[in-house]
Amino acid sequence: MTTQWWDKTLMLETRQAGRAVAINSAERAADFLLNEWPAENTGEAYEDAKRAVLAAHEGRITAEEVREAIIKAAREDGVFVYGR
């Protein structure tokens, strides 16, 4: 499977104060969600975002739909999104 690049890079805060990470593909989003997500308590949107990256991997949704799911999860969990 090829990498599913986003049209616009998303910058999200990390666990380290004052640091951000660039997310520019559905695959990088999956890694960030599973291994680096800074929120200790997660909501339903986080679970939806995890399902979205799997759906994108299976070709059922677009990479841009994953991007929107990540933004929604970040907002719900209080993870700062730089720009949009």
C-alpha positions as CSV (number, residue, x, y, z in Angstrom):
1,M,0.0,0.0,0.0
2,T,1.3,3.5,-0.8
3,T,1.5,6.3,1.7
4,Q,-1.7,8.4,1.9
5,W,-0.4,11.9,2.0
6,W,-2.5,14.8,3.2
7,D,-2.9,18.0,1.2
8,K,-1.9,20.1,4.2
9,T,0.4,19.1,7.1
10,L,-1.1,19.2,10.6
11,M,0.9,20.3,13.6
12,L,0.0,18.8,16.9
13,E,1.4,19.3,20.4
14,T,3.4,16.5,21.9
15,R,4.0,15.2,25.4
16,Q,7.0,17.5,25.7
17,A,5.8,21.1,26.6
18,G,6.3,23.6,23.8
19,R,7.1,21.0,21.1
20,A,4.9,20.1,18.1
21,V,5.0,17.2,15.6
22,A,4.2,17.4,11.9
23,I,1.6,14.9,10.7
24,N,1.3,14.7,6.9
25,S,-0.1,11.3,6.1
26,A,-2.7,8.7,7.4
27,E,0.2,6.4,8.2
28,R,2.0,8.9,10.4
29,A,-1.3,9.8,12.0
30,A,-1.7,6.1,13.0
31,D,1.7,6.0,14.6
32,F,1.1,9.2,16.5
33,L,-2.3,8.1,17.7
34,L,-1.0,4.7,18.9
35,N,2.4,5.7,20.3
36,E,2.7,9.4,20.9
37,W,-0.8,10.8,21.7
38,P,-0.2,13.3,24.5
39,A,-3.6,13.1,26.2
40,E,-3.8,10.7,29.2
41,N,-7.6,10.6,29.0
42,T,-9.1,10.0,25.6
43,G,-12.6,10.4,24.4
44,E,-14.8,8.8,21.7
45,A,-13.3,10.9,19.0
46,Y,-9.9,9.4,19.7
47,E,-11.4,5.9,19.2
48,D,-13.1,7.2,16.0
49,A,-9.7,8.4,14.8
50,K,-8.1,5.1,15.4
51,R,-10.9,3.4,13.4
52,A,-10.4,6.0,10.7
53,V,-6.8,5.2,10.1
54,L,-7.7,1.6,9.8
55,A,-10.4,2.4,7.3
56,A,-8.0,4.5,5.3
57,H,-5.5,1.6,5.3
58,E,-8.2,-0.6,4.0
59,G,-9.1,1.9,1.3
60,R,-12.6,2.7,2.7
61,I,-12.0,6.4,3.5
62,T,-9.6,9.1,2.2
63,A,-6.5,10.3,3.9
64,E,-8.2,13.7,4.3
65,E,-11.1,12.1,6.3
66,V,-8.4,10.7,8.6
67,R,-7.0,14.2,9.0
68,E,-10.4,15.6,10.0
69,A,-10.8,12.7,12.5
70,I,-7.5,13.5,14.1
71,I,-8.4,17.2,14.4
72,K,-11.7,16.2,16.1
73,A,-9.9,13.9,18.5
74,A,-7.4,16.5,19.3
75,R,-10.0,19.1,20.1
76,E,-12.0,16.6,22.3
77,D,-8.9,15.5,24.2
78,G,-7.4,19.0,24.6
79,V,-4.5,18.4,22.3
80,F,-3.4,21.7,20.8
81,V,-3.7,21.9,17.0
82,Y,-1.3,24.5,15.4
83,G,-3.1,26.0,12.4
84,R,-5.6,23.8,10.6
